[in-house]
Amino acid sequence: MRIDSFLNAVNLTKRRATAQDMIAHNAVLINGATVKPSHVVRVGDIIELKFLTHGKRYETLALPTTRNIPKTAQQNYIKEIT
């Protein structure tokens, strides 16, 4: 699954366009490297999102098979790393 679609599907961004904009401005890293919107996410990848005041890191636990998942199921797909 593409990183921009993944961020939208697991409810880390509200829209795929927002994810694409963050990627274009190097605010999304996978395993410490900047990526393109077409980068394929794999189970076990560490995704880092950089915001203006802070950053968050997530570990990929599973890939969604549908376009969107309920927010209550988010913990089945990603885990926040401190």
N, C-alpha and C positions, 0 to 999 in steps of 0.2 A: 504494500500500500504506500502511496506517495506521502511524503511528510506533510504537505499542505492539507491533504485529505484526512490524514491521521489526526492532526491537531484539531480539525473541525469535528471529526467523528467522535473523539473522546472528550469533547466539550472543553478543550483548553483555550480555544478561540471561538468567538461567536459565529464568524463567517470564514469561509475558505479564503476570500480575498484579503482578510486581515492577516491570516497566516502567511499568504504569499508576500504581503507587504513587509511583515516582520523578517521573513527570510531574505528579501531583497536588501534590507538594511542590516544584515548580518546579526540579527538579534536571536537567531535560532542556531544552536550548535548540536551536532550529534557526535558523540564520543570525542568531543573537544575540537571538532572541525566544522567550519562553516559549510553549508550545503546549498543546493539548488532546490526549487520546489518539487522537482521530479525525483529527488532522492528516495530510495526505497527504504522504509523502516522495517527493521527485523526485531524479533523478540530478543530482549537483553540489551538493546541499545539504550544509551543514556542521552536523554534529550535535555538540553539546557535552554531556557527561555530568559532573555535579558530584558528587563523592564527599566524604566527611567530611574527608579530608586532602589531596585533590588533585582535579584535573579532567582529563578527556581529551577531545580533539577528533578527529572522524572526518569524512572526506569520503565521500559516497556515490558509488560508481563504477557500480553497477548494482542493479537490483531483483530479488530472487529470485522465481522463478515457482512455487516449491514452499513448503510450510509451514515446513520446516526445511532447512538446508543442512549438510553436514559441516564440522567445524571446519577441515579442511584446505583448504576452498574459500573461507574467510572473506576472504582477501586479494583475491578477485575482485569482492567487493561493497563493501568499505569499505577506506579507507586511513587510518591514524593520522597526524594532523598534530601536529608538535611545536611 
